[in-house]
Each structure stands twice: as C-alpha cells, then as structure tokens.
Amino acid sequence: MARSQDEIVPNDVAHEVGHAARPHGIVGRIFTSLGLVLGGKAGAGIISLGYLLLATRFLGPTEYGVLVLVHAYVTTVCGIVEFPSWQAVVRYGAEAQQKNEPHRLVRLLRFGAKVELIGGALAILSAMLLVPLVGPHLDWPPKAMAFAPFYAFAVLGSVRSTPAGYLQLCGRFDLLGLHNLVQPVVRLGGALIVIAFGWGLRSFLVAWLLAALAEFAVLWAMGLWVAARELGSALWDPEQGDPAEENEGIWRFLIASNADVTLGELTGRVAPLVVGWVLGPAMAGLFSVAQRATVIIAQPAQILGNTAYAELSHVVASGRGGKALRRILGKIVVIGLLAAAPVVLVVALFPQQILHLLAGKAFTEAAGVMIVLVLARAIALIGPPCSSAISALGHPARSMSANLFASLVFLSAMPWLLHQYGLMGAGIQALGQAILASGLLVFLVWRSSLQR
C-alpha cells in the first residue's frame, strides 16, 4: 500500500535532519504526530465517558472504588516490575536508521521484545502472589479477592512498548491513535453486557481484563504488520549480531530509562491505592472520578512527551543536541501550556457540573480535589517533553533522579496529608509533586543540553 507524502517515515526524517531541518519544522511534525494520536484519544475519551457513566451509576462509589483499586493494584505492580523497552527502541533504532542498518534494527526489536515479555511474565506472577497480602488492607470483598489473581493478566495491557516504540520510530502515529480505541470499545461493550444481564462487580472486572488483553494483542499485531512491510525478509531472518555490543550502553540506558518511567508514573498509579488504604474504597472511587476529569490534560502530556522523543532522538543522532534542541523544546512546552489553560479554567468554573455529568450526584463531593488535580496536571505538562529531551541526550538517569526525588518527598507525605485534609490531601500531594518535578526537569534539560 502506497504511503502519502504527509506520512512521517524514517527515511524522510533522516533526509530532513541530514539537511539541517529547521526547528519549527520539527515542532510541526511533533504536533502533527500528537494530533494523530489525540484523534484516537478523542474518540477513546468519548467512549470512555460512556462506560464511566454506566459503571459509576450501576456500581455506586464503593463497588466502583473496589473496581478501581483492583485495577490500580495490578497496574502499580506492573509499573514496578515490568521492563518496557520503547525508549531504547526509539533511541538506538534512530541510529540504525541513520546508518541504514535494517538487520541491526531487527536485532534491537527482538532484544527489546524478549526483555519486555520476560518482565511482563514476572509482573503477572508478582501481582498474583501479592493479592492475599494487599487485598484485605484495601477492603476488597470476597468476590474481588477471588478474581484478583486472574485479573493479574491485565498486566499484558501494558506489555506492548516494543511495538509502540517501533511504530513511533516509523512515524505511524495514525496506528497508535487507532489503537487507543481498543480498550474503551471493549470496556464499553462489556459494561453494556454486564448491565443488560444484571451481573455485578466481578463481571466488570472480567470486561476490563478482556480490554487489557485486546490492547496487548492488537498493538503487537500492528507492530508486526508494519515491521513486515518496512523490514521485509530481514525481520524473519536477521544477520547474526549482539544487540548489547552494537548498541553501546543499551543495558545502562534501559535500566535508567525504565526507572525514570516507573518513577514518573508511580505516583499516579499508587495514589488511588493510598487513598483506598487510608480512607476506604468509597473515597478511592471519588478520587478516581476526579482523576478521570484530568485525563484530558494528562494523556496529551504523556503522548506529547512520547511523540517528541522520536523527533528529538533524530535531532541528537544528527549531532544537533544543544541550542536547537532547547529552542524546539521551549516551543513544545509553551504550546502545551497554552492549550491546557482553557481546560483548567472550565474545570475551575464548573467542577460539580462536570462530576455530575461524569458519574452522577453521588460523586460531586470530589469537586474541590478535582480542581487542584487538574491544576497539577497542567503544571506537570512540562515534565514529559523535558524527560524525553534528557533521555534523547543520553542521560535518562538525570530525569530519573528528578522524578525519584519529587516522588519520595510528596508520596511519603501523602498518608499524613490524607489524615489531615481528607481527600483534598491527595490534591495537595499532586500539586506539590508537579511543581517540584517540573522545576527540576527544566533545570536538568538545560544543563544537559549545554554540555552538547
């Protein structure tokens, strides 16, 4: 199938970078890629609103809180134990593309897939084994406790970074956008079936598990399809070589970048568990709905960091990692903050109306914390592009250090904040961490880029 001229492909990128592409052209490509992914996210958001409306009204705050806690538990274990490889695939894959070495790229993809799948298997096993220890402290009912070990296979929904990294490298953000629809479509279909038959919490867990498995299968299928078209016979029969030797420092980079991603996302995953542990499942349900309202900022922020990473990696691979990179990054951050400002204003003016629409009257007491959370998300917009720039420059450990410090300071204070201020304590924790982490990352990307 022929590809249009508007589609971003590796050779086009390499050609343009090789001819000293102007920064504003790179920024344009980044936001074009962001638009492609957000197109899928927009559709996914509308569908997600549908299953949220159904689940919250059908289950109520307490059972919905249990559903959220089981899912948050599995994703937290997954985030700590799994070993995603997409950053290494993009960074070292950009070098392989620059040098026109398809066999090296295939060996890199196989290496990344092997590492990631082993990490995923360990995450599933860990999630299963820890259920008897964690579940009682989160007030899970017997039916949730019984199904939680099987729900551990929802880990697979996150074990898909190797194909995601390759699709980013190839500029196939259209497919990444399409993939965003998979999970909400399956969840919505499952919710409709559960409600139609009058089933309960366990059936909702089954629906969410099926959605995670579908996410896993569809993205790996997309990655294999594109790789077969782009890499041809090299994909199935690559030349012999050692990925660890031909990609200098890849293990060190993998460990540091994974620690950075884990720490950057850890608080968002752990926060509902801490709320449930201290305040109970009902408050965890309220907090989850308040968090849901911030997704309109949080998801574009992370996607912006991911789409920027592929372009910034090509810039660094071409030897242009100093002033040009800072100028590109500055434009990305400013545009992102300007786009977030209207969302913050709308949430601040109409918090109760938004919550009533999302989840019903029973959830409107989360209005105050929702305002603080959306402000925190807006400030945190600065972080993902800066982390991507630092990783593209080859220093993921610096980004990891910033996220680690901010997480340790504010996550450790969260139980005390919840005891002192109730649910608002979670908002205070999120705001403080966003300010500290963003400030540190801005300083570190400036320092790292000056060394180029």
C-alpha angles and dihedrals in degrees: 000000000000118000122226122241090245092062116100112234130172097250092051091050093047091049094050094045089048089058093051097259112213115255094240089058090055091048088051091053091048092054092042088056090045089052092053092052094042089052087065091040091053091055090043090051092054091048091045089054087057096055091041090055090050099043098046094047095043097044103029126216098300101047091037086052090054090050090051093046094052091050093044091050093054094045091048093053088045092051092052100042106030121090111214116192105193096111092053091046091053098042099044093031089059088056091049090051092048089055094040094238107149095168091055089051092051091050088050092051092049090048092050093047093050093049093046097047092049089050090049092052091051090048092053092049092047093049091051095049096047097052095092090052099045105032099068092051089055093049095243113177118237094262091055092046091051095051099037095086089056090045087062086085086071083082085083089070087074098039095091106088095116095063090038091054092048092050089051090050090052093046092243094145088141089069092045088053091050091049090058088072095060101078099044093044092054092043092050092048090048092049092051092051093046093051094043091057095039094240123153148219097319091055090052088054089052090052092050091048091053089050091055092049090050090052089054097047098043098050094047088050091050092049093050092048094053093042091052090053096043102037102031118185092355088073093062100033112025123178117260118272144130114252091200091057100041093045101055114218095003095141092049090046092048094050094047096043092047092050088050094051092044093051093042092055099030098089094050090052098041097043096079089048092052090047090050092046094051103029105021137248095296092059089044087056091051091048092049092054090048088051090049090062089058094054090090086071102026098055096047088048093056093041090050089054092049096047091045091051095064092051094042090050089056090048092052092043088057091054098254103117106129130058094359092054092049091051092050092047093049091055092048093052095045093049091047093051093047090051091051096050097079090050092053090049094050093048091047092052100042109025099139093045091052093050092046089053094045101045113354137257094304090069101046094099087076090070096104096050090045091061092052092045094053090050089051090050091052092053090045088059086086093062109066097052090046092049089049091051092049091049092046088054087056099253107106090147089069092055089045091054092053093048091044093052094046092046094049094048098049105025091055089052094050099090090052091047091051092050091048102040105017116221091348087069088073089056092050090050093051094048095048093048093048092053095046097043094045092049093050093047093051090052093047097048090050091050094045094049092050088061093061 
